[in-house]
């Protein structure tokens, strides 16, 4: 005879079926679970998704990590030996993780360079500068913009002496002026390119590509991951050019578009009291996650496939760190 049973109705509620003197009754009750903070430290062997699953057996954690960072990091540029650290909250029921993990802070270490993400009180994710990971924009490729030729499909070329499309914007500047990456991305070309002279191309999220032409000197190599504001080269007059300037191009899915409407002079970032709160929270989390990475501490994850849960002493150590 069935006395009672619990039937899950999702991740928060369950159906309680129980026997009484008059038969069976039903009630919907909150699902009982425990919530704890866990840490995963992963060394890249294949790719972040597969390696997180291998270490934690938590497909949802891997999925959340990739979803949050897919527009900020080119995962194809991560190589064996790079590392990932994640601090996250997880609901546990009957010894197993349930629901979507709540990632609080994560760190990717690529060739010694660290990339951080933080979850703020508003539920959104930000980089270490307090810039939202939800938006994409481009900033100025030069400190000051002095337009000498605009984007157009019909311009009289001063050197070739004929009309042709000008699929970019020219900015007049002194030779040697630093050129900045306008958004995070990966360098897909760095070298000579016909009439463009010395060129750098950067691939960004959502199939955007930026082009920086006529450089006097290139400052990056193909394959390098760059962050917004990194120097990628210096203004020059190489290729078909009448004088020192930067030809700046923006492409979406291979088609040239006018970059000027997309250039924003300030980013979508936290300001005022929210920024102060974020910086305070960021410092605390950076101290924790940097310590984990520097000391190569073992992961503390529920039912780790590679080890038992860390010892109570190690758990106390993590708590002393502040999580």
C-alpha positions as CSV (number, residue, x, y, z in Angstrom):
1,X,0.0,0.0,0.0
2,X,1.3,3.4,-1.0
3,X,1.5,5.7,2.1
4,X,3.0,8.8,0.4
5,X,5.1,9.9,-2.4
6,X,6.7,13.1,-3.7
7,X,6.5,14.0,-7.4
8,X,8.7,17.0,-8.7
9,X,6.8,19.7,-10.5
10,X,9.8,21.6,-11.7
11,X,12.7,23.0,-9.7
12,X,10.8,24.8,-6.9
13,X,7.6,22.8,-6.2
14,X,6.6,19.2,-5.8
15,X,3.4,17.2,-5.5
16,X,2.8,15.5,-2.2
17,X,0.5,12.5,-2.5
18,X,-0.4,10.9,0.8
19,X,-2.8,8.4,2.3
20,X,-5.5,9.3,4.8
21,X,-8.3,7.5,6.5
22,X,-10.6,8.6,3.7
23,X,-8.3,7.8,0.8
24,X,-5.6,9.9,-0.8
25,X,-5.0,13.6,-0.7
26,X,-2.8,15.9,-2.8
27,X,-1.0,19.0,-1.9
28,X,1.6,21.2,-3.7
29,X,4.5,22.0,-1.4
30,X,7.9,23.8,-1.8
31,X,10.7,21.5,-2.8
32,X,13.2,21.1,0.0
33,X,16.8,21.8,-1.0
34,X,20.0,23.1,0.4
35,X,21.9,26.0,-1.2
36,X,25.7,26.3,-1.1
37,X,28.5,28.1,-2.8
38,X,30.9,26.1,-4.8
39,X,34.2,26.6,-6.6
40,X,35.4,25.0,-9.8
41,X,39.0,25.3,-11.0
42,X,39.5,23.9,-14.5
43,X,42.6,23.5,-16.6
44,X,41.7,23.7,-20.3
45,X,42.3,20.4,-22.2
46,X,39.7,20.6,-25.0
47,X,37.4,23.6,-24.6
48,X,35.7,25.3,-21.6
49,X,32.3,23.6,-22.0
50,X,33.6,20.0,-22.2
51,X,36.2,20.6,-19.5
52,X,33.7,22.1,-17.1
53,X,31.4,19.1,-17.7
54,X,34.3,16.7,-17.2
55,X,35.3,18.3,-13.9
56,X,31.9,19.0,-12.4
57,X,29.4,16.7,-14.3
58,X,27.3,19.8,-14.3
59,X,26.0,20.5,-17.8
60,X,24.0,23.6,-16.7
61,X,27.1,25.2,-15.2
62,X,29.0,24.7,-18.4
63,X,26.1,26.1,-20.4
64,X,25.7,29.1,-18.2
65,X,29.4,29.9,-18.3
66,X,29.5,29.8,-22.1
67,X,26.2,31.8,-22.4
68,X,27.5,34.6,-20.2
69,X,30.9,34.9,-21.9
70,X,30.2,34.0,-25.5
71,X,30.2,37.7,-26.6
72,X,33.3,38.6,-24.6
73,X,35.7,35.8,-25.2
74,X,36.6,33.8,-28.3
75,X,36.7,30.3,-26.8
76,X,38.6,29.0,-29.9
77,X,41.6,31.1,-28.8
78,X,41.9,29.2,-25.5
79,X,44.6,26.5,-25.5
80,X,45.7,23.6,-23.4
81,X,47.0,24.9,-20.0
82,X,44.8,28.0,-19.9
83,X,42.6,28.0,-16.8
84,X,39.1,28.8,-15.7
85,X,37.9,29.5,-12.2
86,X,34.2,29.8,-11.3
87,X,32.5,30.7,-8.0
88,X,28.8,29.9,-8.1
89,X,25.7,29.1,-6.0
90,X,24.0,25.8,-6.5
91,X,20.8,24.2,-5.1
92,X,21.4,20.7,-3.9
93,X,18.7,18.1,-3.4
94,X,19.4,14.5,-2.2
95,X,23.1,15.1,-2.9
96,X,22.6,16.2,-6.5
97,X,22.6,19.7,-8.1
98,X,19.3,21.0,-9.3
99,X,18.3,24.1,-11.1
100,X,20.5,26.6,-12.9
101,X,23.7,27.5,-11.2
102,X,24.1,31.1,-10.2
103,X,27.6,32.2,-11.3
104,X,28.8,35.0,-9.0
105,X,32.3,35.5,-10.5
106,X,34.4,33.8,-13.1
107,X,37.9,34.2,-14.3
108,X,39.7,33.1,-17.5
109,X,43.5,33.0,-17.5
110,X,44.9,32.9,-21.0
111,X,48.6,32.9,-21.4
112,X,49.0,34.7,-18.1
113,X,46.4,37.4,-18.9
114,X,43.3,37.4,-16.7
115,X,39.7,38.2,-17.8
116,X,37.1,38.7,-15.1
117,X,33.3,38.7,-15.0
118,X,31.2,39.7,-12.0
119,X,27.5,39.5,-11.2
120,X,26.1,42.6,-9.7
121,X,23.1,43.2,-7.4
122,X,20.9,44.0,-10.5
123,X,21.5,40.4,-11.8
124,X,23.6,41.6,-14.8
125,X,27.2,40.7,-15.6
126,X,30.0,43.2,-15.9
127,X,33.7,43.1,-16.7
128,X,36.3,44.4,-14.3
129,X,35.8,48.0,-15.6
130,X,32.1,47.9,-14.7
131,X,31.1,47.6,-18.4
132,X,28.0,45.5,-19.1
133,X,28.5,42.3,-21.0
134,X,25.0,42.6,-22.4
135,X,25.8,45.4,-24.9
136,X,28.1,45.8,-27.8
137,X,29.4,49.1,-29.1
138,X,32.6,50.6,-30.6
139,X,34.6,53.4,-29.2
140,X,37.0,55.8,-31.0
141,X,39.9,54.3,-32.8
142,X,42.0,57.4,-32.2
143,X,42.1,59.7,-29.2
144,X,40.7,62.6,-31.3
145,X,38.7,62.2,-34.5
146,X,39.3,64.5,-37.4
147,X,37.3,63.2,-40.4
148,X,38.9,63.8,-43.8
149,X,36.7,61.4,-45.8
150,X,33.3,59.9,-44.9
151,X,31.8,56.5,-45.7
152,X,30.2,56.7,-49.2
153,X,29.4,54.5,-52.2
154,X,30.7,57.1,-54.6
155,X,33.8,59.2,-53.9
156,X,36.4,60.8,-56.2
157,X,39.7,59.1,-55.3
158,X,42.5,61.7,-55.0
159,X,45.2,59.3,-56.1
160,X,43.4,57.1,-58.7
161,X,41.5,60.2,-60.1
162,X,38.2,58.3,-60.5
163,X,35.0,57.7,-58.7
164,X,34.8,54.6,-56.5
165,X,33.2,53.5,-53.2
166,X,34.9,54.5,-50.0
167,X,33.8,51.8,-47.6
168,X,35.1,53.3,-44.4
169,X,36.0,56.6,-42.7
170,X,39.3,58.4,-43.0
171,X,40.6,60.2,-39.9
172,X,43.5,62.7,-40.4
173,X,46.2,62.3,-37.7
174,X,49.9,62.8,-37.2
175,X,52.2,59.9,-38.2
176,X,52.8,57.7,-35.2
177,X,49.6,58.5,-33.5
178,X,48.4,55.3,-31.5
179,X,45.5,53.4,-33.0
180,X,43.1,51.7,-30.5
181,X,41.0,48.6,-30.8
182,X,37.4,49.8,-30.7
183,X,36.0,46.7,-29.0
184,X,37.2,43.3,-27.6
185,X,38.1,40.7,-30.2
186,X,40.8,38.6,-31.8
187,X,43.3,39.8,-34.5
188,X,42.6,37.8,-37.7
189,X,45.0,39.7,-40.0
190,X,48.1,41.8,-39.4
191,X,50.2,42.7,-42.5
192,X,50.3,44.2,-45.9
193,X,47.0,44.3,-47.9
194,X,47.2,46.0,-51.3
195,X,46.3,49.6,-51.5
196,X,45.4,49.6,-47.7
197,X,49.1,49.2,-46.9
198,X,49.8,47.9,-43.4
199,X,46.5,46.7,-42.0
200,X,45.1,45.1,-38.9
201,X,41.7,43.3,-38.9
202,X,39.9,42.3,-35.7
203,X,37.0,39.9,-35.4
204,X,34.4,40.9,-32.7
205,X,31.2,39.3,-31.5
206,X,28.1,38.9,-33.7
207,X,30.2,38.6,-36.9
208,X,31.5,42.2,-36.7
209,X,35.0,42.9,-38.2
210,X,37.0,46.1,-37.9
211,X,39.8,47.2,-40.2
212,X,42.6,49.7,-39.5
213,X,44.6,50.6,-42.6
214,X,47.6,52.7,-43.8
215,X,49.5,52.1,-40.6
216,X,53.1,53.1,-40.3
217,X,53.8,50.3,-37.8
218,X,51.6,47.4,-36.8
219,X,51.4,46.7,-33.0
220,X,49.8,43.3,-32.8
221,X,50.2,39.8,-34.4
222,X,47.5,37.5,-35.9
223,X,45.8,35.5,-33.2
224,X,46.2,37.9,-30.4
225,X,43.2,38.6,-28.2
226,X,42.7,42.4,-27.7
227,X,40.6,44.4,-25.4
228,X,38.8,47.6,-26.1
229,X,41.4,50.4,-25.9
230,X,44.5,48.2,-26.6
231,X,47.0,49.8,-29.1
232,X,46.9,47.8,-32.4
233,X,49.2,50.1,-34.5
234,X,50.2,53.6,-35.4
235,X,49.0,56.1,-38.0
236,X,50.9,56.2,-41.2
237,X,50.6,56.6,-45.0
238,X,51.4,53.1,-46.4
239,X,49.6,51.8,-49.4
240,X,47.7,54.1,-51.7
241,X,47.6,57.3,-49.6
242,X,48.1,61.0,-50.0
243,X,49.2,61.6,-46.4
244,X,49.1,60.2,-42.8
245,X,45.7,59.1,-41.8
246,X,43.7,56.1,-40.5
247,X,41.2,54.4,-42.8
248,X,38.8,52.7,-40.4
249,X,36.3,50.1,-41.7
250,X,33.5,48.2,-40.1
251,X,32.0,45.0,-41.6
252,X,29.0,43.0,-40.6
253,X,28.7,39.5,-42.1
254,X,31.2,40.5,-44.7
255,X,29.3,43.7,-45.8
256,X,30.8,47.2,-45.2
257,X,28.7,49.5,-43.0
258,X,29.1,53.1,-41.9
259,X,30.9,52.9,-38.5
260,X,30.1,56.5,-37.3
261,X,26.5,55.8,-36.0
262,X,27.9,52.9,-33.9
263,X,30.7,54.8,-32.3
264,X,29.8,55.7,-28.7
265,X,31.9,58.1,-26.7
266,X,30.9,56.5,-23.4
267,X,30.2,53.0,-22.6
268,X,27.1,51.4,-20.9
269,X,28.7,51.1,-17.5
270,X,27.8,51.5,-13.9
271,X,27.8,55.0,-12.5
272,X,27.5,56.8,-9.2
273,X,26.6,54.8,-6.1
274,X,26.1,51.6,-8.1
275,X,29.7,51.9,-9.4
276,X,31.0,52.4,-5.9
277,X,29.1,49.3,-4.7
278,X,30.4,47.3,-7.7
279,X,34.0,48.3,-7.1
280,X,33.7,47.2,-3.5
281,X,32.2,43.9,-4.4
282,X,34.7,43.4,-7.3
283,X,37.7,43.9,-5.0
284,X,36.4,41.2,-2.6
285,X,35.7,38.7,-5.4
286,X,39.0,39.4,-7.2
287,X,40.9,38.7,-3.9
288,X,39.1,35.4,-3.6
289,X,39.4,34.1,-7.1
290,X,43.0,35.3,-7.6
291,X,43.9,33.4,-4.4
292,X,42.2,30.2,-5.7
293,X,44.1,30.5,-9.0
294,X,47.5,31.4,-7.5
295,X,47.4,28.6,-5.0
296,X,45.9,26.1,-7.4
297,X,43.3,25.1,-4.8
298,X,41.2,22.0,-5.4
299,X,37.6,22.5,-6.6
300,X,34.8,22.4,-4.0
301,X,31.9,21.0,-6.0
302,X,29.0,18.7,-5.2
303,X,29.8,15.0,-5.8
304,X,33.0,15.7,-7.8
305,X,33.6,12.9,-10.3
306,X,37.4,13.2,-9.7
307,X,37.5,13.5,-6.0
308,X,35.3,13.4,-2.9
309,X,34.1,16.8,-1.6
310,X,37.0,18.7,-0.1
311,X,37.8,18.2,3.5
312,X,36.0,20.3,6.2
313,X,39.3,22.1,6.7
314,X,39.5,23.1,3.1
315,X,35.8,24.2,3.2
316,X,36.7,26.3,6.2
317,X,39.6,27.8,4.2
318,X,37.3,28.8,1.4
319,X,34.9,30.4,3.9
320,X,37.8,32.4,5.4
321,X,38.5,33.7,1.9
322,X,35.1,35.4,2.2
323,X,32.6,33.4,0.0
